[in-house]
């Protein structure tokens, strides 16, 4: 057998692809040529295999199909291609590399320039597919890039944008957080992750990302402005003021005047919200449930969208009004709330179902609600995470003391007034409705 069987193009990337009747047949011939030691065919081998690689990636953007590499000749071809790049004896390369995946070997046989060009072409294709709303095709193309370079952050970002449109902000956020770990200094990636966090109802994550970005890049005014907006929405006015003062000298006089008008309006809005929340809490402490519910309903229209701890406190209070007004608790209505797309509403609904099930001594349903709520509170410090994380099969036997004690302990350790108020408030209601337990003195003694 000789090189005349291939007639390769000397100048083409795809030289030889048209001659390939089947992938198996061509790879078998190439492997036999190399194993027969016909070194004069080396150029033909590299030429045809380069075309084969591009041909396969274009046909199968999601990855090299397993059925195409099942005969031994195809594996030997890839092994021998690795040999040509590293100068390893043929049989040794076959033994060492035969167990590796084909795309990994193909990538090892490519030069850095070839990898960069291939990824760039595929990335442009993925971006075009995303822009045309062909999300499934874009994800498949991103998978092809990942097969060549698993740490290609631009491709991961495009995939996250597709997930935002198809699966929702939670999945997009998780992927963008991985991207930020790979490239922590990338301004655009940090801002994208922050927006996905806001869309997921996790403004505390967005604040953490943007604050780190402003610390790393003080000149990133876009991130600083967005950080201030979120801080005002969270009613953290002092921290927002500190951020503004730290970069006000970077703004032009006109931009500064425009921005500070917006900032002053934001402070006024934040103070109005804080006052309204305080009013609602005071009415609930006085057990004026119907006026409190009406006050929240009126404020709700002015507080879109619902993100941030302050809004979640008020929302939780609203649902507790319904909790008091409905006896027995409408678990079916809360379950309908738990199916809504807003993650904050779902998390509060599951939390209240947990409290309600414990109140009605339905421990099987309480266990189900506890398991579901864990998905929303990975951080024990977040909202009512403590009663969720402290639940166990042993504690679901109608003894809520450990949960109440944990809430009081967390309230004592918290440095934020709204957190302390929230944890104590939930602890009080949980103590009242979850079952018959010991006195308040006994509960407090277990926290010390």
N, C-alpha and C positions, 0 to 999 in steps of 0.2 A: 504494500500500500504506500502511496506517495502523496506529496503535497498537491499533485495535479488534480486530485479529486475535489479540491476546494475552490481554486481560482479566486482568491480573495482580492478585494479592491485594496490598492495600496494607500489610498487617501481617505477612505470613508470610515466613519464611525460605525455605520450599519453594514459594512461590507461583509457578505456572507450570509446575512439574515435571509435574503431571498433564496439562497441555495439550501436552506435548512428545510428538508421535507418534514422531519419530525425532530423534536428536541432530543429524544432518546437516541435516534440514529446518528445525529451529528456528534453528540457527546461521546458516543461509543467509538466513532472513528477517530476523534481527536485524542481520546485517551489511549487508544491502541497506537497511534502514531508516536505519542510521547514515550510510551513504554517500550517501543521498539528502538528508541534512541535516535530518531531522525531529527537531529537538532536544526537542520536547515528549515524545518517547518515551524520554527518558533514564532516567526512573524505572523504566519497564517493563523496559528493558534490564538495569539493575542488579539488579532484583528477580528476573527470570527466570534470569539468569546465576548469581546466588548460589545459587538452587535447583539449577541445572544442576551447579555445582561440587560441592555436597554429594551430589547424586545420583550423580555419577561416582565420587567418592571412596568412597562406600558400596558401589557395585557392583564397583569395581576397587581394592581396598585396596593391591595391589602396585604401582599406578601407572596412569596414563592410557594405555589401549591405543593403540598407534600407528595401527591401522586406523581409529580414530575421528576422526583429525585430518587425514586425507589430502586432503579436498577444500578448496579455497581459502577457502570461506566460513567454515569453522570457524577457520582461522588468522586470518582478518580479524576475527572476533568477539573473539578473545582480544586481538588488537592494539588493537582499538577500546576494549576494556575498560580496557586500560592507558592509552589516550588520555584516557578520562574521569577517571582518577585524577590524571593529570599535566598535562592541558590542552594536549596536543600536537595539532597539526592532524591530521585523520584520515589522509590519504594518507601523511604523514610517519611516523606511528606504524606504519602498515602496512609501509612500506619498512624501517624500522629494526628492527622486532621480529619480522618474519615468520620469521626463521631460528632463533628461540629455541624451547626446549621448552615445551609447553603448561602443564605444572604450574608451571614457573618463572614464567611470565607470570601465571598465576592467582594465585600467591602474591604477585607484585608488585602485583596489583590489590587485594589484601586489606589491610585495615588491621591494625595490630599487635594490636589487641584480637581481631579475627577469627582471626588466626593462633594466638593463645594459646588461645582457646576450642576451636578445631578440634583442636589438638595435645593439649589436656587430655582431650577426649572420646576421642580415639583411644588415648591412653596408658592411660586407665582400661579401655578395651576390651582392649588388649594384656595388661594385668596380669591381667584376668579370664580371658583365654584361657590365659595361662601357669599360673594357679592351677588351672585345669581340665585341665592337661596337654595342651592343644591347641597344641602348640609350633609347628607349621607355620602355623597361623592367626595366632598371636602374632607370628611373624617377619614375615608378610605385612603385619600392621597396623603393625609398626615400620617397614617399608619405606615405608608410606604417610606416616608421620610424617617420615621422612627426606626424602621428596619435597617436603614443605612446609618442613622445617627440618633440613638435613643435620647440624647440630651439636647436636641435641636429646639431651643426655647421659642423661636419664632413660630415653628410648626405647632408647638404645644399651645401657644397663645391663640393661633387660628382655631385649633381644636376646641379651646375653651369658649371662643365666640360661638362656635357651632353648638356646643352644649348649652350655652345660655338660651339659644333659640329652640332647642329640642327637648332638653331635660330640665331646664330651669337654672336659677342662679346658684343653688347649692353645689351642684356638680361642677359648674364653671368656676366657682370660688375655690373649691378644693384643688382643681388643676392649676389655677393661677397661683395659689400658695406654693405649690411645688415649683412653678416657674420662678417665683420670687426667691426661693431658696437657692436655685441654681444661679440666678443673676440678681443678687440683692440690691445692686446699685443702678438697676435699670429704671429710670423714672416712669416711663409709660407703663411698664408691667406693674409697678407698685400702685399707680393710680387706677389701672384696670381692676386689680384685685380689690382695691378699696370700694370701687363702685359695685362690684359683684357682692361684696360683703353687705353694703347698704341694701341692695336689692334682696338679699337673703334675710333681712331683718337683723343683721349682726353689726350694728353701728359701732360697737365696742371694738370689733376686729378692724373695721375701717379706720377708726381713730388711731389704733395702735400702728397700723401700716403707714398711715400718712404722717404720724408723729415721727416715726423712724425715718421716713423719707425726708422730712424737713430737717431732721438732725444731720442726716448724711449730706444733703444738698440744700443749704440755706437759701440758695438762689432760686429754688423751685417754687415760684410764687403761686403757680396753679395749684400745687399740692397744699400749700399753706392756706390759700383761700378756702379750698374745700374742707380742710381740717377745721378752720374757724367756723364754717357753716355747721358742721356736725357737732362741734363743741357747744355752740349756741343751742342747737336742737336738743342736746343732752342737758342743757341748763348749766353747763360748766363755764360760766361767764368769766370767772377770773383767769382760767387757763386760756380761754379764747383771747382775752385782752392781752395776756402775756405774749402770745404768738403774734398778734397784730403789731405790738410795739417792737418786736424783735426784727421785723422786716419792713417796717413802714419807710425806712430811709431808702429802700430799694425802689420805691415807686416814684414815678414822676409826679409833679404837683397836681396835674389834672387827674391822673389815675388815683392818686391818694384822696383827693377830694371826692371823687366818685365812689371809691371803695368805702370811705368812712361814713358816707351817707347810708350805704347799704348796711354797714356794720352797726351803726346806731339804731337803724330800724330792726336789725336782728336782735339786738339787746332788748329793745322794747318788747318785741314779740316773745322772747324767752321769759322775760319777767312776767308778762301777762299769763303765759302758760304755767309758770311756777305758782303764781297766785291762784289760778283756777284749780290746780291740783291740790294745793293746800286747803282750799275751800271745800272741795269734794271729800277729802280725807276727814275734815272736821265734821262735816254733815254725817258721814258714815260712823264716826265715833259716837255721835249723838243718836245713831240708829235712825236717822232721817233718810231711809233708803230710797224712797220715791223721789224726793228732791235731788238727792245725789245722782241718781240715775238720769234724771232730766238735765242736770247740770253737765254731766259728762256727754250726753247726747248732743247738747248745744255746742260744747267745746270740740267735739269730734270733727265736725265739718271744717273747723279752722286749723286742725292739727294734722292734716294730711301731708306726707305719708306717715304711717305709724311706725316710727323707728325710735330707738333710744329707751333707756331705762325709765325715764320719767313717764313717757307715754305708756310703757308696759305696766307700770305701777297703776296708773289710772285705769287702764283697760282691765287689769286684774280686779281692781275695785269694782268696776262696772259689772263684771261677771259675778262677783260675790254678792252684789245687790240681787241679781237674779237667783243666786244660791239661797239667799234669805227669803226671797219672795215666793220661791217654789218649794213646797214640802209635800211629798218627797222630791228630792232633787231630780230634775229632768235630765237623766243621763242620755236619753235619746237625742234631745236637743243639743247637748254638748258634743255628742258624737258627730252630729252634722257639722258643727263648728270645726271639729278636728279634721274634717275632710277638705277644708278650704285651702286655697293655694298660698295664702299668707302664712309663712312659718311661725310668726309670732302668735297669730290667732290659734293655730294648731297646737302650739306648745302650751298656751294658757288653758285651752280646752282640755287637753289631756291631764294637765295638773289638777284642774278642778274635778275631772272625772275620778282621779285618784282620791282626792279628798272626799268626794261624794260617796264613792264606793266604800271607803273606810267608815264613813258616817253610817251607812246602811249595813255595815258588817258583811259586805259582799267581797270577801277577800280574794276570790278568784278573779273578779273583775278588777280589783285593785292591783293585783299582780300584773294583769294585762296592761293596765294604764301605766304602771310604773315602768314596765319594759319599753313601752312606746315613748314615754317622756324622756328616757335616757338619751334618745337620739337628738333631742333638742337642747340638752343641757350637758355637754361634755365637760364643761368647767363647773365644778361644785360651787364656785362663787357667783355663778350667773343666775339671777332671779331666784327661783325656788329650787335650785339644783340640789341643795342639801337634803330635803326630805326624799328626793328621788334616789340619790346615791346611798343614803343610809338604810333604804328599804332592803330587806332580804326575806327569804322564806320564813326564817325564824321570827322576824319582826312583823310579818304580815299576819300574825296569829291574833291580832286585835290588841296589841300592846304598842301604842304609839309613843311611849315615853322617850325612846332613843331619838325619834325624829324631832319631837318638841325640844328636847335638850340640845340637839345639834343646832337647831334654829336659834335658840337663845345664845348658845356659845358663839355662833357666827355673828349674831347681832352685837355681842360684846366686843368682838374682835374687829368689826368693821370700822373703817375710818370715815365712811360717808353717811350723812344723816339719812338720805333717802333709802340706802340699803338697810341701815339699822331699823328704820321705821317699817320697812317692808317685811323683814325677817321676823320681827316681833309680832307684827300684825298677823302674818300667816300662821305663826306659832300659836297665837291666841285662838284663832279660829280652828286650827287643826286640833288643838287641845280640847276645844269645846265640842267638836262634832265627830272626831274620829273614834271615840269610845270612852268608857269610864276609866279614868286614870287617877293617880294620886293628886294631892293638893299642889298648888302652885309652888309652895315652899319646897316640896319634895323634888319637883321638876328642876327648879333653880339650883337645888343642892347638887343634882347630878351634873350640872354644867360646870361646876367649879373643880 
